Structures are given as C-alpha cells and as structure tokens.
Amino acid sequence: MRIDRRLMLTGVLLVVLSMTMATQYATTRVTYSFSIVHPSESDIRYIGSDNSSGDNQRVLRVNNNATTPYATIELGSWMPNSEKNYTATFGIVNEEVLPVNITYINVSGVNASYIDIWLHGDRDTDVSLDAGTPIKVVEGGAALYDADDVVWTLGAGDADPTNMNASGGGDILTPWDETSHVRYSVSDWDATNETSDFVWIQVSLDIESDASAGSPTGTIFIHFKASTNS
C-alpha cells in the first residue's frame, strides 16, 4: 500500500511540474516603414484635368497644408433642373509595379442621389460619345458594383509620379499645378482598360427640379484590389 501511495504522489508531482514548464514566452522584433505622401504622388494617385465652373481651377484640388494634404473635388454651383458633366473630373494613376483592379465606387453624403460616375478612357469626350466602352459605376448615388467585381484594371506602373503611360504611347507627363496643388494632365492619349496605368473619372450632376438650395457635401469611396504573383 505504501508503494502505491508513493507512486501516486510522484505521478502528481510530475503532472504539476509539466504544467509549470509548458507555458513559454518569446519576443522577436521586425522593423517597418512607410511614407505618408501627397495624393498626387502616392502609389495609387489622383491627378487633375478639368477646370471647375466655380473658380476655373482644377476640379480636383488639394488643401495647401503640407502636414495633412487631402484631395477634394469642387463641382461648382448649379440651379435646380440642371445637368453638368465633367468628363475628366480627375484621373487615377497606378504607380505600383503590378496591375491594380478597381472593384467598385460608392458615394455617401448629402444629395448623393444627384451624382452619376463613370470610368472611361477619353479625357475630353463625354461618356455618351466615348467609343472605349465606358463603365458606369454609380447611378443616382447608388453603387452598381461591389467588392466581388472588377470594373477596371490599371496596368502596372513605373513608380514615377511625374508621368503616366497609355497603351501604345510613351510617357505622358503629369506636371504640377501650383494653384490647385495637384499634378494634372490634358493629354489626348486615351486610357485602355488592362493596359494603361491610368483611367479618367467622369462625374455628372443631374439636379432635380424641386431641389432645395444648399451646399451638399459627401465622400466618394474608390475601392482597389491587387494580387501578388504566386
């Protein structure tokens, strides 16, 4: 009987000891780095083109604040029962060295129902006349696609924010606009889906006849997706 008790006691001690030694802790370190840059010089960047009817500056502009630069579009002042199309409200340029997909665009804000948005290739042509198969992504403020879709593919970029590249063309310069604080282009080179590293965004306002006076504001969300090589 004593032998059995000793063995049992020894077994209990071993279990407790093994539980005590089971938990282990370790610490390793890895550094990280990234840059917060101007919206016209980021890896996926915005450039201006059209001028706003409000002040003849670029529709796309960035507040002149070096600490927290953010992009906005100024669409002007319009009366009820009117329409306005900006064929190149702004451009999106991919500077990443791999293709990037635009999955969808959605809008949130006051009177967003007055807004339609297209992606297309011909900067100075209304989408109704653009032969390059423009894609309507927002209608009456409602997104027509979602995260499972791919509406446009931006070709691989070259990590150089001073230019962009069209299908079959050389470098298209994107110089600096000192007034609107953005890079811009008024080049006639068209963008081609899946080949060019840029695309133009047309924003159209369709204001109802019973619209109330005011200054609506909101946000346009542009969603991207990219896949790395296996």
C-alpha positions as CSV (number, residue, x, y, z in Angstrom):
1,M,0.0,0.0,0.0
2,R,2.8,2.4,0.8
3,I,4.4,1.8,-2.6
4,D,1.2,2.6,-4.3
5,R,0.9,5.9,-2.5
6,R,4.4,6.9,-3.3
7,L,3.9,6.2,-6.9
8,M,0.7,8.2,-6.9
9,L,2.4,11.1,-5.2
10,T,5.3,11.0,-7.7
11,G,2.8,11.0,-10.6
12,V,1.0,14.0,-9.3
13,L,4.3,15.9,-8.9
14,L,5.3,15.1,-12.5
15,V,1.9,16.4,-13.8
16,V,2.3,19.7,-11.9
17,L,5.9,20.1,-13.0
18,S,5.0,19.5,-16.6
19,M,2.1,22.1,-16.4
20,T,4.5,24.6,-14.9
21,M,7.0,24.2,-17.7
22,A,4.5,24.1,-20.6
23,T,4.0,27.9,-21.0
24,Q,6.8,29.6,-22.8
25,Y,7.3,33.2,-23.9
26,A,9.5,34.7,-26.6
27,T,10.0,38.2,-28.1
28,T,11.3,39.0,-31.6
29,R,11.5,42.2,-33.4
30,V,10.9,43.4,-37.0
31,T,11.0,47.0,-38.2
32,Y,8.5,48.6,-40.6
33,S,8.5,51.7,-42.7
34,F,6.0,53.5,-44.9
35,S,5.5,57.1,-46.2
36,I,2.5,59.4,-46.0
37,V,2.6,61.5,-49.1
38,H,0.7,63.9,-51.3
39,P,-2.4,62.4,-53.0
40,S,-0.9,63.2,-56.4
41,E,2.4,61.4,-55.6
42,S,1.2,58.2,-53.9
43,D,1.5,54.6,-55.3
44,I,-2.1,55.0,-56.4
45,R,-2.5,58.6,-57.1
46,Y,-5.1,61.2,-58.2
47,I,-4.4,63.8,-60.9
48,G,-6.5,66.8,-62.1
49,S,-7.6,67.7,-65.6
50,D,-11.0,69.6,-66.0
51,N,-11.4,73.1,-64.5
52,S,-14.3,73.8,-62.2
53,S,-17.0,76.2,-63.3
54,G,-16.8,77.7,-59.8
55,D,-13.3,79.3,-59.9
56,N,-11.6,78.0,-63.1
57,Q,-9.2,75.9,-61.0
58,R,-8.9,72.2,-61.4
59,V,-12.0,70.3,-60.2
60,L,-9.6,68.2,-58.2
61,R,-7.6,70.2,-55.7
62,V,-5.7,69.6,-52.5
63,N,-5.8,71.9,-49.5
64,N,-2.5,73.7,-49.2
65,N,-1.5,72.0,-46.0
66,A,1.8,70.2,-46.0
67,T,1.0,68.4,-42.8
68,T,-2.3,66.8,-43.8
69,P,-2.9,67.1,-47.5
70,Y,-6.3,65.7,-48.6
71,A,-8.0,65.7,-52.0
72,T,-11.4,67.1,-52.8
73,I,-13.4,67.9,-56.0
74,E,-15.3,71.2,-56.5
75,L,-18.2,70.7,-58.9
76,G,-19.5,74.3,-59.0
77,S,-22.9,75.9,-58.4
78,W,-26.0,74.8,-60.3
79,M,-29.7,75.6,-60.2
80,P,-32.5,73.0,-59.8
81,N,-33.5,71.2,-63.0
82,S,-29.9,71.3,-64.5
83,E,-27.3,68.8,-65.6
84,K,-23.5,69.1,-65.6
85,N,-20.9,66.7,-66.8
86,Y,-17.2,66.8,-66.0
87,T,-15.6,64.3,-68.4
88,A,-12.3,64.3,-66.6
89,T,-13.2,65.3,-63.0
90,F,-9.9,63.6,-62.1
91,G,-7.7,60.7,-63.1
92,I,-6.5,57.7,-61.2
93,V,-2.9,56.6,-61.9
94,N,-1.3,53.4,-60.7
95,E,2.4,53.7,-59.8
96,E,2.6,50.2,-58.2
97,V,4.8,47.8,-60.3
98,L,1.9,45.3,-60.6
99,P,-1.6,45.8,-62.1
100,V,-4.3,47.1,-59.7
101,N,-8.1,46.4,-60.1
102,I,-10.8,48.9,-59.3
103,T,-13.6,46.8,-57.8
104,Y,-16.3,49.4,-57.3
105,I,-17.0,53.0,-56.3
106,N,-19.7,54.2,-53.8
107,V,-20.8,57.6,-52.7
108,S,-22.0,58.8,-49.3
109,G,-23.3,62.3,-48.4
110,V,-26.0,64.9,-48.8
111,N,-27.9,64.8,-52.1
112,A,-25.7,61.9,-53.4
113,S,-28.7,60.8,-55.4
114,Y,-27.8,63.6,-57.9
115,I,-24.5,62.0,-58.8
116,D,-23.6,59.6,-61.5
117,I,-20.0,58.3,-62.0
118,W,-18.2,56.6,-65.0
119,L,-14.8,55.2,-65.6
120,H,-13.6,55.8,-69.2
121,G,-10.6,56.3,-71.4
122,D,-11.2,59.5,-73.4
123,R,-10.4,62.5,-71.2
124,D,-12.2,65.2,-73.3
125,T,-15.2,63.2,-74.5
126,D,-18.5,62.7,-72.8
127,V,-19.1,59.0,-72.0
128,S,-22.1,59.0,-74.4
129,L,-19.6,59.6,-77.2
130,D,-16.7,57.6,-75.9
131,A,-16.0,54.6,-78.1
132,G,-13.8,53.0,-75.5
133,T,-16.6,51.2,-73.6
134,P,-17.0,53.5,-70.6
135,I,-18.3,51.8,-67.4
136,K,-21.0,53.4,-65.3
137,V,-20.2,52.6,-61.6
138,V,-22.6,54.9,-59.7
139,E,-26.2,55.8,-60.7
140,G,-28.2,58.3,-58.7
141,G,-25.8,57.9,-55.8
142,A,-26.1,54.1,-55.7
143,A,-23.1,51.8,-56.4
144,L,-23.8,49.4,-59.3
145,Y,-21.0,47.0,-58.3
146,D,-19.5,45.6,-55.2
147,A,-16.3,44.1,-53.8
148,D,-16.7,40.9,-55.8
149,D,-16.4,42.7,-59.1
150,V,-13.6,44.2,-61.2
151,V,-14.8,47.2,-63.2
152,W,-11.4,48.4,-64.5
153,T,-7.8,47.2,-64.3
154,L,-5.0,49.7,-64.1
155,G,-1.8,48.4,-65.8
156,A,1.4,48.1,-63.9
157,G,3.0,51.5,-63.1
158,D,6.6,52.6,-63.0
159,A,6.8,54.2,-59.5
160,D,7.3,57.6,-61.2
161,P,4.7,60.2,-60.2
162,T,5.9,62.7,-62.9
163,N,4.3,60.6,-65.7
164,M,1.7,58.0,-66.7
165,N,1.6,55.6,-69.6
166,A,-1.1,54.9,-72.2
167,S,-1.5,51.9,-74.4
168,G,1.0,52.2,-77.3
169,G,2.2,55.5,-76.2
170,G,5.3,56.8,-74.3
171,D,5.4,58.6,-71.0
172,I,2.7,61.2,-70.6
173,L,3.9,64.0,-68.3
174,T,1.8,65.0,-65.3
175,P,3.2,68.4,-64.3
176,W,2.4,70.3,-61.1
177,D,-0.4,72.8,-60.9
178,E,0.7,75.4,-58.3
179,T,-2.8,76.8,-57.9
180,S,-4.7,73.6,-57.2
181,H,-1.7,71.8,-55.7
182,V,-2.1,68.7,-57.7
183,R,-0.4,67.0,-60.7
184,Y,-2.5,67.1,-63.9
185,S,-2.8,66.1,-67.5
186,V,-4.6,67.5,-70.5
187,S,-3.0,64.9,-72.9
188,D,-5.1,63.5,-75.7
189,W,-3.7,59.9,-75.2
190,D,-6.6,57.7,-74.3
191,A,-6.6,55.1,-71.5
192,T,-7.1,51.4,-72.3
193,N,-8.6,49.0,-69.8
194,E,-6.0,46.5,-68.5
195,T,-3.1,48.1,-70.4
196,S,-2.8,51.8,-69.4
197,D,-1.8,52.6,-65.9
198,F,-4.5,55.3,-65.6
199,V,-8.2,55.9,-66.1
200,W,-10.4,59.0,-66.2
201,I,-13.4,59.6,-63.9
202,Q,-16.5,61.4,-65.3
203,V,-18.8,62.8,-62.6
204,S,-22.2,64.0,-63.7
205,L,-24.7,66.1,-61.7
206,D,-28.4,65.6,-62.5
207,I,-30.2,68.0,-60.2
208,E,-33.9,67.6,-59.7
209,S,-36.4,70.4,-60.4
210,D,-37.5,70.6,-56.8
211,A,-34.0,70.6,-55.3
212,S,-33.6,72.8,-52.3
213,A,-30.9,75.5,-52.2
214,G,-27.8,74.5,-50.2
215,S,-24.2,73.2,-50.3
216,P,-24.3,69.4,-50.3
217,T,-21.1,67.6,-49.4
218,G,-20.1,64.0,-49.2
219,T,-17.4,61.4,-49.9
220,I,-16.6,59.3,-52.9
221,F,-15.0,55.9,-52.0
222,I,-12.9,54.1,-54.6
223,H,-12.1,50.5,-53.8
224,F,-9.0,48.7,-55.2
225,K,-7.7,45.1,-55.2
226,A,-4.4,43.7,-56.4
227,S,-2.9,40.2,-56.4
228,T,0.7,39.3,-56.0
229,N,2.5,36.7,-58.1
230,S,2.5,33.2,-56.7
